């Protein structure tokens, strides 16, 4: 069963003296966090009064956070969003949902392994697949990944020689 709450960033500091907090986003783009009216901190919803991107971070004013002292109590807390509050574009998936997916060879149907990690360097996402004694680094591009079926728990890939 998929977790209903998805970690999306961490409050790392205060910003100014009026209660604004600085968040390091855990998403492809900090602008993504601007779409939410509420985040969850320790499982409790916190309403957003305003938010903005500042130097690849997100600055947020939360309802009920009146000053720097209130904001300091949030430092090092992880922000989560509810899965139902997000509409992903077709063909996009939450990284957390990819972990553990069975990886199958598209031609033979043989199981190659399972997704152990997802790397996100600037060029492209890389799936780290472990199967038995082998580890594969598979670029998450159409040439290699033919189908991603999170609901049924598998990824269909076509590897090239030497991969």
Secondary structure, 3 states (H helix, E strand, C coil): CCCCEEEEEEEEEEECCCCEEEEEECCCCHHHHHHCCEEEECCEEEEEEEEEEECCEEEEEECCCCCHHHHHCCCCCEEEEEHHHCCCCCCCCCHHHHCCCEEEECCCCCEEEEEEEEEECCCCEEEEEEECCEEEEEECCCCCEEEEECCCCEEEECCCCCC
